Amino acid sequence: SGRLQRSVTEPILHLAGIAQQVSSRKDYSVRAEKKSNDEIGELTEALNHMLTQIVRQNDEIRSLNATLEEKIVMRTWELQQANHALTEQNEFIQTIIDASVNVIVVYDKDLNYLMLNKMAPQLYNKKREDVIGRHVLEIFPTLENRPVYQSLKTALEGEFIHVEAYRSEIYDAWFENFFIPLKNNDDQVDRVLLIAHEITSIMQAKEK
């Protein structure tokens, strides 16, 4: 019984104590003392090897986390810079478009308003934010059977349309209209650009 206790029981209790210490304290730096070259000794070596592997893996994880955090910070900064540049570019484009004397409107594939220049809200007598995102017929229900609406739908099919003279009953004015299909990166038409140039004075001069 004494020999069994010294050769088996005590080493196993030692290993159990090491395992309990590791489990409770999360301390993977401790090592079990190898006291024999038998199966208990091999079990001790296996436990120590496992602890060494855990320490190495934890070090690798901490290193990867530090690298990942650094990459996230860098990527976030890059995205912020890209967004700032994109915002400035969009504002610059909007400034140029707003400077045009023509009405410039972009519709999406469902004929909702995507973009308006400054002349469009002035002509519509509506605020830009009250128009963006809404369907053209929601803003102007009477256009459903008018040539403008049909031209928009035809342009969505990929056809460029130029109307030399169109009289708008809504504004009692004449316009020269261009309906231009816009394509995405897949070469699919997904938007329509409308450019309307008022020619009321020209038409009145012709009538006179």
C-alpha positions as CSV (number, residue, x, y, z in Angstrom):
1,S,0.0,0.0,0.0
2,G,2.9,2.4,0.8
3,R,4.7,1.6,-2.4
4,L,1.4,2.0,-4.4
5,Q,0.8,5.3,-2.8
6,R,4.3,6.6,-3.6
7,S,4.4,5.3,-7.2
8,V,0.8,5.9,-8.3
9,T,-1.4,7.8,-6.0
10,E,0.9,10.7,-5.1
11,P,1.9,11.4,-8.8
12,I,-1.7,11.2,-9.9
13,L,-2.8,13.6,-7.1
14,H,0.1,15.9,-8.1
15,L,-1.1,15.9,-11.7
16,A,-4.7,16.5,-10.5
17,G,-3.5,19.4,-8.4
18,I,-1.7,20.9,-11.4
19,A,-4.8,20.5,-13.6
20,Q,-6.9,22.1,-10.9
21,Q,-4.5,25.1,-10.6
22,V,-4.5,25.6,-14.4
23,S,-8.3,25.4,-14.5
24,S,-9.0,27.7,-11.6
25,R,-6.2,30.3,-12.2
26,K,-5.9,30.1,-16.0
27,D,-2.2,29.9,-15.3
28,Y,-0.6,27.9,-18.1
29,S,2.9,28.6,-17.0
30,V,2.9,25.9,-14.3
31,R,4.5,22.5,-15.0
32,A,4.1,19.2,-13.4
33,E,7.2,17.5,-11.9
34,K,8.1,14.2,-13.6
35,K,8.9,11.7,-10.9
36,S,9.2,8.4,-12.9
37,N,9.7,7.0,-16.3
38,D,6.6,4.9,-16.4
39,E,3.1,5.6,-17.7
40,I,2.7,8.3,-15.0
41,G,5.8,9.9,-16.2
42,E,4.6,9.8,-19.8
43,L,1.3,11.3,-18.6
44,T,3.2,14.1,-16.9
45,E,5.2,14.9,-20.0
46,A,2.0,14.9,-22.1
47,L,0.4,17.4,-19.6
48,N,3.4,19.6,-19.7
49,H,3.6,19.5,-23.5
50,M,-0.1,20.4,-23.7
51,L,0.4,23.4,-21.4
52,T,3.4,24.5,-23.6
53,Q,1.2,24.3,-26.7
54,I,-1.5,26.3,-25.0
55,V,1.0,29.0,-24.0
56,R,2.4,29.2,-27.6
57,Q,-1.1,29.3,-29.1
58,N,-2.2,32.1,-26.7
59,D,0.9,34.1,-27.7
60,E,0.1,33.6,-31.3
61,I,-3.5,34.7,-30.7
62,R,-2.4,37.8,-28.9
63,S,0.0,38.6,-31.6
64,L,-2.7,38.1,-34.3
65,N,-5.1,40.2,-32.3
66,A,-2.6,43.0,-32.0
67,T,-2.0,42.8,-35.8
68,L,-5.7,42.7,-36.5
69,E,-6.4,45.7,-34.3
70,E,-3.7,47.6,-36.1
71,K,-5.1,46.6,-39.5
72,I,-8.6,47.6,-38.4
73,V,-7.4,51.1,-37.3
74,M,-5.5,51.5,-40.5
75,R,-8.5,50.3,-42.6
76,T,-10.9,52.6,-40.7
77,W,-8.6,55.6,-41.3
78,E,-8.4,54.7,-45.0
79,L,-12.2,54.4,-45.3
80,Q,-12.6,57.7,-43.5
81,Q,-10.2,59.4,-45.9
82,A,-12.0,57.7,-48.9
83,N,-15.4,58.8,-47.6
84,H,-14.1,62.3,-47.1
85,A,-12.7,62.5,-50.6
86,L,-15.9,61.0,-52.1
87,T,-18.0,63.5,-50.2
88,E,-15.9,66.4,-51.5
89,Q,-16.1,64.9,-55.0
90,N,-19.9,64.6,-54.8
91,E,-20.3,68.1,-53.5
92,F,-18.1,69.4,-56.3
93,I,-20.1,67.5,-58.9
94,Q,-23.3,68.8,-57.4
95,T,-22.0,72.4,-57.5
96,I,-21.2,72.1,-61.2
97,I,-24.6,70.5,-62.0
98,D,-26.4,73.2,-60.0
99,A,-24.6,75.9,-62.0
100,S,-26.4,74.6,-65.2
101,V,-29.2,76.7,-66.6
102,N,-30.9,73.4,-67.8
103,V,-33.1,71.2,-65.7
104,I,-31.0,68.0,-64.9
105,V,-32.7,65.0,-63.3
106,V,-31.6,61.4,-62.7
107,Y,-34.1,58.6,-62.2
108,D,-33.5,55.1,-61.0
109,K,-34.7,51.9,-62.8
110,D,-38.1,52.3,-61.1
111,L,-38.3,55.9,-62.1
112,N,-37.8,57.3,-58.6
113,Y,-35.9,60.6,-58.4
114,L,-32.2,60.0,-57.6
115,M,-30.8,63.5,-58.2
116,L,-31.9,67.0,-59.1
117,N,-30.0,70.1,-59.9
118,K,-31.0,73.5,-58.5
119,M,-33.1,74.4,-61.5
120,A,-35.4,71.4,-61.1
121,P,-36.9,72.3,-57.7
122,Q,-37.3,75.9,-58.8
123,L,-39.3,74.7,-61.8
124,Y,-41.2,72.1,-59.8
125,N,-41.8,74.6,-57.0
126,K,-40.9,71.9,-54.5
127,K,-38.0,71.3,-52.1
128,R,-35.3,68.9,-53.3
129,E,-35.7,66.7,-50.2
130,D,-39.4,66.4,-50.9
131,V,-38.7,64.9,-54.3
132,I,-35.7,62.7,-53.9
133,G,-36.7,59.0,-53.5
134,R,-40.3,59.4,-54.8
135,H,-41.7,58.1,-58.0
136,V,-42.2,60.5,-60.9
137,L,-45.9,59.8,-61.0
138,E,-46.2,60.5,-57.3
139,I,-44.9,64.0,-57.9
140,F,-46.7,64.5,-61.2
141,P,-49.6,62.1,-61.6
142,T,-50.8,63.7,-64.8
143,L,-47.6,62.6,-66.6
144,E,-48.7,58.9,-66.9
145,N,-50.2,59.3,-70.4
146,R,-47.8,62.1,-71.5
147,P,-44.9,61.7,-73.9
148,V,-42.4,62.5,-71.1
149,Y,-43.3,59.5,-69.1
150,Q,-43.2,57.2,-72.2
151,S,-39.8,58.6,-73.1
152,L,-38.5,57.8,-69.7
153,K,-39.6,54.2,-69.9
154,T,-38.2,53.9,-73.4
155,A,-34.8,55.3,-72.3
156,L,-34.8,52.6,-69.5
157,E,-34.8,50.1,-72.4
158,G,-31.5,51.6,-73.6
159,E,-32.7,54.0,-76.3
160,F,-31.4,57.6,-76.5
161,I,-34.2,60.0,-77.1
162,H,-34.1,63.6,-78.3
163,V,-37.2,65.7,-78.3
164,E,-36.5,68.9,-80.1
165,A,-39.6,70.7,-78.9
166,Y,-42.1,69.7,-76.2
167,R,-44.7,71.8,-74.7
168,S,-45.3,71.2,-71.0
169,E,-48.9,71.7,-69.9
170,I,-47.8,71.7,-66.3
171,Y,-45.6,74.8,-66.7
172,D,-47.0,76.3,-69.9
173,A,-43.5,76.3,-71.3
174,W,-41.5,74.7,-74.2
175,F,-38.5,72.4,-73.6
176,E,-35.9,70.6,-75.7
177,N,-35.5,67.3,-73.9
178,F,-32.8,64.7,-73.9
179,F,-33.4,61.2,-72.3
180,I,-30.1,59.5,-71.8
181,P,-29.8,55.9,-70.6
182,L,-27.1,55.4,-67.9
183,K,-25.4,52.0,-67.5
184,N,-23.8,50.3,-64.5
185,N,-20.6,48.4,-64.3
186,D,-22.3,45.3,-65.8
187,D,-23.3,47.3,-68.9
188,Q,-27.0,47.3,-67.8
189,V,-29.2,50.4,-68.0
190,D,-30.3,51.1,-64.5
191,R,-30.8,54.9,-64.6
192,V,-32.1,57.6,-66.9
193,L,-30.6,61.1,-67.2
194,L,-33.1,63.8,-68.3
195,I,-31.8,67.2,-69.5
196,A,-34.5,69.7,-70.2
197,H,-33.5,73.0,-71.9
198,E,-36.2,75.6,-71.9
199,I,-36.9,77.1,-75.4
200,T,-40.0,79.0,-74.7
201,S,-38.6,82.3,-75.9
202,I,-37.4,80.7,-79.1
203,M,-40.8,79.1,-79.8
204,Q,-42.6,82.4,-79.2
205,A,-40.2,84.1,-81.5
206,K,-40.9,81.5,-84.2
207,E,-44.7,82.0,-83.7
208,K,-44.3,85.7,-84.1
